[in-house]
Amino acid sequence: MFSGIKNADQIVAGKKKADTLGVKAAGKYKLQVSLEHKIPYFKLLMAFSVFFPENQTAVEKYGSKYGTSSKTTVYNGPFLQKGWTGSNLSWTMFKNKNYWNAKAVKLQSIHFAVEKSPSTAYYLYQDGKLDTASLSSQASKNLQKSPDYVVRKTNGTTYFQFNLKMKKFQSTKMRQAISMALDRNVLAKTLGGGYTGSKNFTAAGMTKVGDKDFTDLSQTKESLLVTGHHKQLAQSYFKERLKELGLKKLSFTVITAHVQVHRRILPECS
């Protein structure tokens, strides 16, 4: 996230001290950031929480407990949070009267309830206990004709990451074989909802260069080969690498988030 800000990469690598970062206060209400090269999307990065301003008084007061509950968090947005202990699954957001544009905020409060099961969330929605709910992949297939059904596009991409410290994944061909064995379009269709197969890390529809989508311009013949579904080539690469490793089969563990769609990807891929 910080890469491109002056000295950020060297600081992360331990080659320079944190106070050499190209960021400084240029007045009471002005922050000056020095970049090592042009970053056209830099202002968009500011929406990520790692760049949010921190209240020094609160950080020093709460120490390691800072931001771990509603009471130890400082707010400068349109809402104040109350009732979150750090582990409970429900809390409430109240309108922040001190927000700079409070007159534009129409809601007085928002109640959040974390439901780990999409089916439970949908039942609560049907009972009028929730105003909105994320659907499971199966429910999204069944309810596409419902007037309440809405697809909201996000710019997120889900992907597998190999542990390159393991010898079996240090081979480019092994990683390519696993990649080419996956049919991303079929997987996305099976998961339901608005999922689409991705050919790279960047989600489509985020930005255009001229009249072309950035994702189209960022693809090469080599990358399209690896992200495409090529069963025979995948098997060839896989067998070749197994022989080099002296193995007859390959087994590995996949760690995933406790989110239904993430957990569903695994059996679908197998």
C-alpha positions in Angstrom: 0.0 0.0 0.0 2.8 2.4 0.9 5.1 1.4 -2.0 5.8 4.5 -4.1 5.9 6.9 -1.2 9.4 8.2 -0.7 11.6 5.6 1.2 8.6 3.3 2.0 10.1 0.2 0.4 13.5 0.8 2.1 11.8 1.2 5.5 9.8 -2.0 5.1 13.0 -3.8 4.1 14.7 -2.4 7.3 17.2 -0.4 5.4 15.9 3.0 6.5 14.3 4.4 9.6 10.5 5.1 9.8 11.0 8.8 10.3 12.5 9.1 6.8 9.2 8.3 5.2 8.2 11.0 2.7 5.3 12.3 4.8 5.3 15.5 6.9 3.0 18.0 8.4 3.0 21.2 6.3 0.7 23.1 8.6 -2.0 22.5 11.1 -4.4 21.0 8.6 -2.1 20.0 5.8 -0.2 16.8 5.1 2.5 16.7 2.5 3.4 13.4 0.8 6.4 12.9 -1.4 6.2 10.2 -4.1 9.1 8.4 -5.8 7.1 8.2 -9.1 3.7 9.1 -10.4 0.8 7.2 -8.9 -2.3 8.2 -10.8 -4.6 6.3 -8.3 -2.9 7.7 -5.2 -6.0 9.5 -4.0 -8.0 6.3 -4.2 -5.5 4.6 -1.8 -6.4 7.2 0.8 -9.7 5.3 1.3 -7.9 2.4 2.8 -7.9 2.3 6.6 -4.1 2.1 6.9 -4.0 5.8 5.7 -6.7 7.1 8.1 -5.6 9.9 10.4 -4.9 8.8 14.0 -5.5 10.9 17.1 -2.2 11.0 18.9 -3.8 11.6 22.3 -6.0 8.6 22.0 -3.3 6.3 20.7 -1.0 7.2 23.6 -3.8 6.9 26.1 -5.1 3.5 25.1 -1.8 2.0 23.9 -2.2 -1.6 22.7 -6.0 -1.4 23.4 -6.4 1.4 20.9 -9.1 0.5 18.3 -10.0 -2.8 19.9 -13.5 -1.7 21.0 -16.0 1.1 20.5 -14.8 2.9 23.6 -11.1 2.8 22.6 -11.7 4.1 19.1 -11.8 7.7 17.8 -14.3 8.7 15.1 -14.2 11.5 12.5 -16.7 10.0 10.0 -20.5 10.4 9.6 -21.2 7.8 12.4 -20.1 6.9 15.9 -19.9 3.3 16.9 -21.3 2.0 20.2 -21.6 -1.5 21.7 -18.7 -3.2 20.1 -16.4 -5.0 22.6 -14.0 -6.4 20.2 -15.5 -9.9 20.0 -19.3 -9.5 20.0 -21.2 -9.9 16.8 -23.6 -6.9 16.9 -23.2 -3.1 17.4 -24.8 0.2 16.5 -23.7 3.2 14.5 -25.1 6.6 15.6 -25.0 9.8 13.6 -22.0 12.0 14.4 -23.3 15.5 15.0 -19.7 16.8 14.7 -19.1 15.4 11.2 -18.2 18.2 8.8 -21.1 17.3 6.5 -23.6 16.1 9.1 -26.5 17.8 7.3 -26.1 15.4 4.4 -26.4 12.3 6.7 -30.1 11.2 6.7 -29.8 8.1 8.9 -29.9 8.5 12.7 -28.6 5.0 13.4 -27.6 1.8 11.8 -27.6 -1.6 13.6 -25.1 -4.2 12.5 -25.5 -7.9 13.1 -22.9 -10.3 11.9 -24.4 -13.6 10.7 -21.8 -16.2 9.8 -24.5 -18.2 8.0 -26.0 -16.5 4.9 -29.1 -18.7 5.2 -29.7 -17.4 8.7 -29.2 -13.8 7.5 -31.7 -14.4 4.7 -34.3 -15.9 7.1 -33.9 -12.8 9.4 -34.4 -10.6 6.3 -37.6 -12.5 5.4 -38.8 -12.0 9.0 -38.2 -8.2 8.8 -35.4 -8.3 11.3 -32.7 -7.2 8.8 -33.0 -4.6 6.1 -30.3 -6.2 3.9 -28.5 -9.5 3.8 -25.8 -11.1 1.7 -27.0 -14.3 0.0 -25.3 -17.6 -0.2 -24.4 -18.8 -3.7 -27.3 -21.2 -3.9 -29.8 -18.6 -2.7 -28.5 -16.1 -5.2 -29.2 -18.6 -8.0 -32.8 -19.2 -6.7 -33.7 -15.5 -6.1 -32.3 -13.8 -9.2 -35.9 -13.1 -10.4 -36.9 -11.6 -7.0 -37.6 -7.8 -7.1 -35.4 -7.6 -3.9 -32.4 -9.2 -5.6 -29.6 -6.7 -6.3 -26.0 -7.4 -7.5 -23.5 -4.9 -6.3 -20.2 -5.1 -8.0 -17.0 -4.8 -5.9 -13.4 -4.5 -6.9 -12.2 -7.5 -5.0 -10.4 -10.5 -6.3 -10.0 -13.9 -4.6 -6.9 -15.9 -5.4 -4.7 -18.7 -4.2 -1.3 -17.9 -2.9 1.5 -20.4 -2.9 4.0 -20.8 0.0 7.2 -20.4 -1.9 9.2 -21.6 1.1 7.9 -25.1 0.3 10.1 -27.0 -2.3 7.0 -28.4 -4.1 5.9 -24.9 -5.0 9.2 -23.4 -5.9 8.8 -24.7 -9.5 7.2 -22.3 -11.9 5.7 -25.2 -13.8 4.1 -26.7 -10.7 2.3 -23.4 -9.9 1.3 -23.0 -13.6 -0.1 -26.5 -13.7 -2.3 -25.9 -10.7 -3.4 -22.5 -12.2 -4.2 -24.0 -15.6 -6.1 -26.9 -14.0 -8.7 -24.4 -12.7 -11.6 -23.3 -15.0 -12.3 -19.9 -13.5 -15.4 -19.3 -15.5 -17.0 -22.6 -14.5 -16.0 -22.0 -10.8 -17.5 -18.6 -10.8 -20.7 -19.8 -12.4 -21.0 -22.7 -9.9 -20.6 -20.3 -6.9 -23.5 -18.2 -8.2 -24.3 -14.6 -7.5 -22.4 -12.0 -9.5 -19.0 -13.8 -9.5 -17.0 -13.8 -12.7 -13.8 -15.6 -13.6 -10.8 -13.3 -13.2 -7.7 -13.3 -15.5 -5.5 -11.1 -13.2 -5.4 -9.4 -9.8 -7.2 -6.3 -10.9 -11.0 -6.4 -11.1 -12.6 -5.4 -14.4 -14.5 -2.2 -14.6 -12.3 -0.2 -12.1 -10.7 2.2 -14.6 -10.1 2.7 -18.3 -7.1 3.8 -20.3 -8.5 5.6 -23.3 -11.5 3.5 -24.3 -10.1 0.2 -23.1 -10.5 -1.5 -19.7 -7.2 -1.6 -17.7 -7.5 -5.3 -17.3 -7.5 -5.9 -21.0 -4.4 -3.8 -21.4 -2.6 -5.5 -18.6 -3.0 -9.0 -20.1 -0.3 -10.7 -22.2 -0.3 -14.0 -24.1 1.8 -15.5 -21.4 -0.5 -14.4 -18.6 -3.6 -15.5 -20.5 -2.1 -18.9 -21.0 -1.4 -19.4 -17.3 -4.9 -18.1 -16.2 -6.7 -20.0 -18.9 -8.1 -23.5 -18.5 -5.7 -25.9 -20.3 -6.2 -29.4 -18.9 -3.8 -31.3 -21.0 -1.0 -28.8 -20.6 -1.6 -28.6 -16.9 -1.4 -32.4 -16.6 1.9 -32.4 -18.6 3.5 -29.7 -16.4 2.2 -31.5 -13.3 3.6 -34.9 -14.2 6.9 -33.4 -15.2 7.3 -31.6 -11.9 6.2 -34.7 -9.8 8.9 -36.7 -11.6 11.5 -34.1 -10.7 10.4 -34.1 -7.1 10.3 -37.9 -7.0 6.7 -37.9 -6.0 3.7 -39.9 -7.3 1.1 -37.5 -6.0 0.9 -34.1 -4.4 -1.0 -33.0 -1.2 -1.2 -29.6 0.4 -3.2 -27.6 2.9 -5.3 -24.6 2.0 -6.1 -22.0 4.6 -9.2 -19.9 3.9 -11.4 -17.2 5.5 -14.4 -18.3 7.5 -16.7 -17.1 4.7 -19.1 -19.5 3.0 -18.1 -18.6 -0.6 -14.4 -19.0 0.3 -15.0 -22.4 1.9 -17.1 -23.5 -1.1 -14.3 -22.8 -3.6 -12.2 -25.7 -2.2 -14.6 -28.6 -2.9 -15.6 -27.0 -6.3 -11.9 -26.9 -7.3 -11.3 -30.5 -6.3 
